[in-house]
């Protein structure tokens, strides 16, 4: 379980660090919406993976 938590924190932070500057620099509303949808999907997937009993 600890591996899942640490892996998900690392993956989320890397994605935010990778996409964040591009989204801030472009300031395009459509791109920002797509980024927010992608981040939301990632966090939902992480939540479901952490709730599952499979290890």
Legacy VTK file of the C-alpha trace (Angstrom):
# vtk DataFile Version 3.0
C-alpha trace
ASCII
DATASET POLYDATA
POINTS 55 float
0.000 0.000 0.000
2.854 2.368 0.771
4.284 1.711 -2.689
0.937 2.661 -4.283
0.748 5.896 -2.291
4.323 6.943 -3.006
4.037 5.973 -6.669
0.819 7.911 -7.123
2.242 11.003 -5.405
5.324 10.830 -7.615
3.296 10.325 -10.791
0.881 13.157 -9.994
3.647 15.584 -9.112
5.651 14.745 -12.241
2.612 15.268 -14.468
1.763 18.580 -12.815
5.378 19.780 -13.091
5.520 18.710 -16.750
2.203 20.202 -17.907
1.879 23.124 -15.478
4.361 25.558 -17.039
3.001 24.909 -20.534
-0.572 25.585 -19.391
0.453 28.772 -17.576
2.567 30.072 -20.469
0.006 29.404 -23.210
-2.969 30.868 -21.299
-5.359 29.186 -23.719
-8.750 28.414 -22.207
-9.361 25.297 -24.290
-5.966 23.833 -23.399
-6.505 24.643 -19.724
-9.861 22.836 -19.780
-8.257 19.780 -21.383
-5.463 19.826 -18.773
-7.979 20.090 -15.931
-10.022 17.202 -17.333
-6.865 15.107 -17.639
-5.771 15.918 -14.086
-9.236 15.104 -12.770
-9.187 11.765 -14.562
-5.746 11.036 -13.125
-6.832 11.821 -9.566
-9.983 9.692 -9.927
-7.863 6.803 -11.202
-5.454 7.208 -8.281
-8.366 7.295 -5.840
-9.839 4.109 -7.292
-6.459 2.369 -7.277
-5.899 3.243 -3.632
-9.394 2.066 -2.661
-9.048 -1.317 -4.393
-8.063 -4.341 -2.326
-5.689 -5.734 -4.989
-2.031 -5.612 -3.969
LINES 1 56
55 0 1 2 3 4 5 6 7 8 9 10 11 12 13 14 15 16 17 18 19 20 21 22 23 24 25 26 27 28 29 30 31 32 33 34 35 36 37 38 39 40 41 42 43 44 45 46 47 48 49 50 51 52 53 54
